[in-house]
Amino acid sequence: MLLPFIACKKNAQFSDKPFLEYKAYRFVNSQDTTTNRRSIEFTIYFTDGDGDLGSDDEPKDSCDTSINNFFIRYFEKVGTNFVEVQPRDSCLPFDSRIPDITPGGSNPVLEGDIITFFDYSGFPANTDVDSIRFEFKAIDRAGNESNVSVTPSIPAPGR
């Protein structure tokens, strides 16, 4: 789930290529004891100079991931190296979709924070993991890819 918070600056000058910068994380535990869902909430700062970040495309079916435009890669530290962990279900990828957030008016500049959640129920995948890391990337409607924004090493949940 993505929650974009937007602030437009009248005279801001940003690249037409989206820019992402990791800001913060926090662990969130569900109050629903029947599901025991656990999440990590991430705050990612973003800019987009031409305002074409996000999409209103709808999925063709329940497993349609072609509309995703916000990509998350998850890594676990095994030994001294971070190893990428793939989603357990191809219909439930780590990726998601930023909705169309094109600003109205004559100033198309977008700047704000994206709040996204990673459900870590069942993770870490390996029992000897003491830290995890994430990478984020976005693609706008013109196909421009953002930089890859990387979190610092995060203590593994429950460690």
N, C-alpha and C positions, 0 to 999 in steps of 0.2 A: 504494500500500500504506500502510495506517495502523496504527500501533502505539500504542494508548493506554496511558499509565501513570497509574494512579489512586491517589490518597491521600484518604482520608475524614477529615474533621475533625469531632469530636463536636459542637462548638457553633458551627460555621461557619454563617453566614447569607449565602446567595447568592440572586440572582434566579432564578425558574423559567425565565427566558429564558437560553439559553446565552451565555456570554461567552468571547471568544477574545482572546489577546494574543500577537503575534509575539514570540519570544524570540531565535532564532538560526538560522543556516544554515551549511552547510559543503558543499563540493564533494566528491563521492565518485566515484572512477573504478573501473570493473569490473576485476577481476584476470583476467577471461576475455578474452584478446586476439582471439578469433574474433568476439565480438559487439561489442566496443568500446563498451559501454554506459556512459554517463556520467549521473550523477544529482546533484541537489542535495537534501540532507537538511535538512528544516525542523523546528524544534521550536516548537510552539505551546502556550502555557499555556491551560487551559480551566477553567471552572466551570459547574455546572448545579445549581441549588438543589433541583429535584424529581427528579433522577436519571434522567430519561427520554431521555438522549442515547444515540444508537446504535439499531441495528435488526438483527434476525435475518432480515429478508426476503431471499429468494433471487431471483436474476434469472430472468425468464421465458425468456430466450434470451440468446445471446452478446452481443447489442447492447442489452440492456435496461439503460438508465441511470436508469429511474424510481426505483430503490431507493437511489440516491446521496443522501447526507445531509451530505457534506463537499465544499465547492465551492472550486475553485481557478481564479483568473483570472490569466493570464500577460500581461505587458506588456513591450514593447521600446521603448527611448528612440530615437526617430527625430527628428533635429534637436533641438528643445528640448522636445518633447512625448512622453509615453508613449502608445503605441498598443497596444490589445489585440490579441493574436494568438490565433486560434481553433485548436483541435486539427485536425490534418490528416485525421483519420479519426473520423467520428461514433461508431464503435464503440469508440474508444479515447479517451474524454474525459479531461481533466485531473482531473475530479471523481472521488470515490471514496465508499466507505461505511465509516462508523464502526460496528463491531460493537456489539451490545447490551452495555453495560457497567454496567447497573443494579446498584447495590450491594445486598447482602442486608442484613437487619436492619431496625431501626426508623429509621435515619438515611439518607435517600435522597440526601444531598448528594454531588456529584461534584466533584473538583478534581484536576488533574494536568496532564500534558504529553501532547500528541499528537505523535508523530514520523511525518512523512510524506515521501515522496520524489517528486521531479519529474524524469522522464527527459528530459534536454535534448539527447539525441543528435539531431543534425539542426537544432538551434537554436544561435544566434539565426536567425530566419527571414530577416532582412535583414543584408546584409554590413557595413553601416555602423553597426551598433548597438554602442555602447560600454557600455551599462548596461541592466539588466532590473529588473523589479519584480513582486511577486505580491500578490494579495489572497486572503484565506481567509474562508469563511463556513460555518456549520453550521446545520442545522435539526433540532430534536428531534422525538420521536414525536408531540407535541401540535401540531406545526406552528410552534412558536416559532422565529423566526430570530435567530441571534446577530448581534452587531455585525460589521462588516467589519474584519478585521485586515489591515494593510498592512505589507509589508516596507519597509525603506529601499531606496534605489537600490543595486543590487548590480552590481559590475563584470561585464560579460558574460563568459561562459566563453571562455577563449582570448585574452582581450584584455589 
